[in-house]
Amino acid sequence: MIMETDRLILRPWREDEAEALFAYASDPRVGPDAGWPVHASVDDSLAAIRRMNAEKECYAVAVKPSGEPIGSIGLTEERRGPMRRRSAEMGFWIGPEHRGRGYATEAALALADRAFEKLGLKTLWCASYPGNAASERVQEKCGFKPKKRQYDIPGYAPGTSERVNFSRLTARRRRRAKKRQDRTKGTEK
């Protein structure tokens, strides 16, 4: 599956992009904020690409026209915790040098629309670690609303847990936001 927005292409990762992924994934500003450990080698990144490509809804976030991957976004269906049937968790990251340009928001809106319109999901969840204001701002721009603060999830090490903030976006809320956007576009002409 490939999705396109005005500036981005959301597509599967290619195995020959392991070095490009490693350039981001070895940066401590990326993985820990997204919930995974820093990659120690290109082999770690290749294994991650294989795991991501095994998921149905996991994409490289690539910029147009070059197609260079600058991040990743995906949906994970879960059936435990605060997530229920017909819902999924959205996760995303953008490389530090590409942040602040709206890429994460653009990719998240495209994937949210796919989740609700094509996959028939009713609710999306998104988590962020305390202090990750950029992720929380992306969620807010996409219409996610804080649901539960300081929820404990399993940590990297067995038997540990970490605190995260959860927010929720429903299909109904996204449809209303899209209608408002469409009305605003119509008045800007």
C-alpha positions as CSV (number, residue, x, y, z in Angstrom):
1,M,0.0,0.0,0.0
2,I,1.3,3.4,-0.9
3,M,-0.4,6.7,0.1
4,E,0.5,10.2,-1.1
5,T,-0.1,13.6,0.4
6,D,0.9,17.0,-0.9
7,R,4.6,16.6,0.2
8,L,4.9,13.0,1.3
9,I,4.8,9.4,0.2
10,L,3.9,6.8,2.8
11,R,5.2,3.4,1.5
12,P,6.8,0.2,2.8
13,W,10.4,0.4,3.9
14,R,12.9,-1.2,1.5
15,E,15.6,-3.4,2.8
16,D,18.3,-1.4,1.0
17,E,17.3,1.6,3.2
18,A,18.7,-0.1,6.3
19,E,21.7,2.4,6.4
20,A,19.3,5.4,6.0
21,L,17.2,4.0,8.9
22,F,20.3,3.4,11.0
23,A,21.3,7.1,10.5
24,Y,18.1,8.1,12.3
25,A,17.6,5.1,14.6
26,S,21.1,5.4,16.1
27,D,20.3,8.9,17.2
28,P,19.2,9.0,20.9
29,R,16.7,11.7,20.0
30,V,14.6,9.3,17.9
31,G,14.1,5.8,19.3
32,P,13.5,6.5,23.1
33,D,10.9,9.1,22.4
34,A,9.1,6.7,20.1
35,G,9.3,3.8,22.5
36,W,12.2,1.7,21.2
37,P,15.9,1.5,22.0
38,V,18.6,3.2,20.0
39,H,19.9,0.9,17.2
40,A,23.4,-0.3,17.7
41,S,24.1,-1.5,14.1
42,V,22.8,-1.5,10.6
43,D,21.7,-5.1,11.2
44,D,19.4,-3.8,14.0
45,S,17.9,-1.4,11.4
46,L,17.5,-4.2,8.8
47,A,15.7,-6.4,11.4
48,A,13.4,-3.4,12.2
49,I,12.6,-3.0,8.5
50,R,11.7,-6.6,8.3
51,R,9.5,-6.4,11.4
52,M,7.8,-3.2,10.1
53,N,7.2,-4.7,6.6
54,A,5.6,-7.7,8.3
55,E,3.0,-5.3,9.8
56,K,0.0,-4.5,7.6
57,E,0.0,-0.8,8.3
58,C,3.6,0.4,8.8
59,Y,5.1,2.9,6.4
60,A,8.3,4.8,5.7
61,V,7.5,8.6,5.6
62,A,9.3,9.7,2.4
63,V,9.6,13.3,1.1
64,K,8.6,14.2,-2.5
65,P,10.1,14.2,-5.0
66,S,13.2,12.4,-3.9
67,G,11.5,9.6,-2.0
68,E,14.1,9.8,0.8
69,P,12.7,8.3,4.0
70,I,12.7,10.8,6.9
71,G,10.7,8.9,9.4
72,S,8.1,6.2,9.9
73,I,4.4,5.8,10.9
74,G,2.2,2.9,11.5
75,L,-0.8,1.4,13.2
76,T,-0.8,-1.5,15.7
77,E,-4.0,-3.2,16.5
78,E,-4.1,-4.2,20.2
79,R,-6.8,-5.9,22.1
80,R,-5.6,-5.2,25.7
81,G,-5.2,-2.1,27.9
82,P,-7.3,0.9,27.0
83,M,-7.5,-0.2,23.4
84,R,-10.5,-2.3,22.3
85,R,-11.8,-3.9,19.1
86,R,-11.9,-1.9,15.9
87,S,-9.1,0.4,17.3
88,A,-5.4,0.7,16.9
89,E,-2.5,2.6,18.3
90,M,-0.7,5.0,15.9
91,G,3.0,5.5,16.3
92,F,5.3,7.8,14.4
93,W,8.7,9.5,14.4
94,I,10.5,12.0,12.1
95,G,14.2,12.4,11.9
96,P,15.4,15.4,14.0
97,E,16.6,17.5,11.0
98,H,13.2,17.2,9.4
99,R,11.1,18.2,12.5
100,G,9.1,21.4,12.8
101,R,7.9,21.3,9.1
102,G,4.6,19.6,9.6
103,Y,5.6,16.2,8.2
104,A,4.4,14.2,11.2
105,T,1.0,15.9,11.2
106,E,0.6,15.4,7.5
107,A,1.5,11.7,7.7
108,A,-0.7,11.2,10.8
109,L,-3.7,12.8,9.1
110,A,-3.3,10.6,6.0
111,L,-3.0,7.4,8.1
112,A,-5.9,8.4,10.3
113,D,-8.1,9.0,7.3
114,R,-7.1,5.5,5.9
115,A,-7.8,3.9,9.3
116,F,-11.3,5.3,9.5
117,E,-12.3,5.4,5.9
118,K,-10.7,2.2,4.4
119,L,-10.0,0.0,7.4
120,G,-13.2,0.7,9.3
121,L,-11.6,1.4,12.6
122,K,-13.6,3.5,15.1
123,T,-10.8,4.7,17.4
124,L,-7.1,5.5,17.2
125,W,-4.9,5.8,20.3
126,C,-1.6,7.6,20.4
127,A,1.0,7.5,23.2
128,S,3.7,9.9,24.1
129,Y,6.3,9.9,26.8
130,P,6.1,12.8,29.4
131,G,8.1,15.7,28.2
132,N,7.7,14.8,24.4
133,A,5.8,18.0,23.7
134,A,6.3,17.8,20.0
135,S,4.5,14.4,19.8
136,E,1.7,15.8,21.9
137,R,1.4,18.8,19.6
138,V,1.1,16.6,16.5
139,Q,-1.6,14.6,18.3
140,E,-3.4,17.8,19.2
141,K,-3.2,19.1,15.6
142,C,-4.7,15.8,14.3
143,G,-7.6,16.0,16.7
144,F,-6.5,13.5,19.3
145,K,-7.8,14.3,22.8
146,P,-6.0,13.4,26.0
147,K,-7.6,10.3,27.5
148,K,-5.4,9.1,30.3
149,R,-2.3,10.6,31.7
150,Q,0.6,8.6,33.1
151,Y,-0.4,5.1,32.0
152,D,2.1,2.4,32.8
153,I,3.3,0.2,30.0
154,P,6.0,-2.5,29.8
155,G,9.5,-1.1,29.6
156,Y,12.5,-2.2,27.6
157,A,13.7,-4.5,30.3
158,P,11.6,-7.4,31.4
159,G,9.7,-6.6,34.6
160,T,9.9,-2.9,34.2
161,S,7.4,-0.3,33.2
162,E,7.4,3.2,31.8
163,R,4.9,6.0,32.1
164,V,3.2,7.3,28.9
165,N,0.3,9.7,28.2
166,F,-2.5,8.4,26.0
167,S,-4.8,10.4,23.7
168,R,-7.7,9.3,21.5
169,L,-9.2,10.2,18.2
170,T,-12.5,8.8,17.1
171,A,-13.8,8.4,13.5
172,R,-16.6,10.8,14.4
173,R,-14.3,13.5,15.6
174,R,-12.1,13.2,12.5
175,R,-15.1,13.4,10.1
176,R,-16.3,16.6,11.9
177,A,-12.8,18.1,11.6
178,K,-12.6,17.3,7.9
179,K,-15.9,19.0,7.3
180,R,-14.7,22.1,9.0
181,Q,-11.5,22.0,6.9
182,D,-13.5,21.6,3.7
183,R,-15.7,24.6,4.7
184,T,-12.7,26.7,5.4
185,K,-11.1,25.8,2.1
186,G,-14.3,26.8,0.3
187,T,-14.3,30.3,1.9
188,E,-10.6,30.9,1.2
189,K,-11.1,31.1,-2.6
